[in-house]
Amino acid sequence: MTRESGRREITMRFDMINDVKEKSYHNKKDRGIFDLGKSLRAILFVVVFALGTISCSNNENGTVTFSPDSLSEMSTLNTILKRGKLIVGMDVSDIRYQPFEMKNANGELVGFDVDLAQMMAEELGVSLEIVQTGWDGIIPALINRKFDVIISGMGVTTERNKVINYSDPYYLSGKCLLIHINSAGIITSYRDLNAEDMIVATAFYSDMALDRYIPNAGIIRYNSDEEAVRDVIEGNADAYIADKARVAIYARSYPDNTLALLTPFTYEPIAIGVRKGDPDFLNWINNFIKIINGDGRLAMLEQKWMVDYVYTTDWDQE
């Protein structure tokens, strides 16, 4: 529907209403028709007013789109700038996703994602608020506008992408191996583990990657990464499988006993989650990621948290 054809249709509808109104004057008992005419006039007034702010495409499907000014005004980017604060949803309850986010000994939030969120707020010229949210409810909370974005080590999946949009990746993760130092040169990739006499330890309970890449190996699933790593150190398991960042952390923590094979055998990009229908904000976030990647700030975050950070546990002193 073109703008001109829309106006012709509205003119025709006004003529119909006037005809109904004229007939109603001659039938005083038919108050409902006369009142209906007034209601239709009110509705058509809203339609005519909306035509001033909505443009219609000229294709045969008659797709209606908002004007650029309207989209910009409704953007989360505009809301953040007016509010003076960036609100980020983050799950710090699952230690498997350290060092993306966690609490230090003083109970303060720290990690790769925390620093990234702070950097993003500074680039926007606003303050930062982090809303701690459990993983199961983090996407519904974003959709219901409890916060502006999700920055929480979230992997890009086609299933999640059905309900939210993703920024460009800011980190490339994937499953990697931690092996005992004595297995160096013997175990060189996940392929060497795909045998019935190989034992693999992990803390992932619903990871289809294990069934896909090493279906013949014996899998021992633990309640914590620490238990799984300890079995590798003590020689009870041939390898520990986890995300790249976790494997690297444990290899740095136990250099005398373990060796990390840090070439991922799965592809798991990590990105920022945003609500659908907000191209202005998504454009800003993508440009922000490109800029900090180009000027070296993103590399500094990776060095700080993915290379230099060392994780310690209570039992590593035993």
Secondary structure as GFF3:
##gff-version 3
##sequence-region A 1 318
A	DSSP	alpha_helix	3	25	.	.	.	ID=ss1
A	DSSP	alpha_helix	31	50	.	.	.	ID=ss2
A	DSSP	beta_strand	54	56	.	.	.	ID=ss3
A	DSSP	beta_strand	64	66	.	.	.	ID=ss4
A	DSSP	alpha_helix	68	74	.	.	.	ID=ss5
A	DSSP	alpha_helix	76	83	.	.	.	ID=ss6
A	DSSP	beta_strand	85	90	.	.	.	ID=ss7
A	DSSP	three_ten_helix	95	97	.	.	.	ID=ss8
A	DSSP	beta_strand	102	103	.	.	.	ID=ss9
A	DSSP	beta_strand	109	110	.	.	.	ID=ss10
A	DSSP	alpha_helix	112	124	.	.	.	ID=ss11
A	DSSP	beta_strand	127	132	.	.	.	ID=ss12
A	DSSP	alpha_helix	135	143	.	.	.	ID=ss13
A	DSSP	beta_strand	149	150	.	.	.	ID=ss14
A	DSSP	three_ten_helix	160	162	.	.	.	ID=ss15
A	DSSP	beta_strand	165	166	.	.	.	ID=ss16
A	DSSP	beta_strand	171	173	.	.	.	ID=ss17
A	DSSP	beta_strand	175	180	.	.	.	ID=ss18
A	DSSP	three_ten_helix	181	183	.	.	.	ID=ss19
A	DSSP	three_ten_helix	190	193	.	.	.	ID=ss20
A	DSSP	beta_strand	199	202	.	.	.	ID=ss21
A	DSSP	alpha_helix	208	213	.	.	.	ID=ss22
A	DSSP	beta_strand	218	221	.	.	.	ID=ss23
A	DSSP	alpha_helix	225	233	.	.	.	ID=ss24
A	DSSP	beta_strand	239	243	.	.	.	ID=ss25
A	DSSP	alpha_helix	244	253	.	.	.	ID=ss26
A	DSSP	beta_strand	258	261	.	.	.	ID=ss27
A	DSSP	beta_strand	268	270	.	.	.	ID=ss28
A	DSSP	beta_strand	273	274	.	.	.	ID=ss29
A	DSSP	alpha_helix	279	294	.	.	.	ID=ss30
A	DSSP	alpha_helix	297	302	.	.	.	ID=ss31
A	DSSP	pi_helix	303	308	.	.	.	ID=ss32
A	DSSP	three_ten_helix	315	317	.	.	.	ID=ss33
###
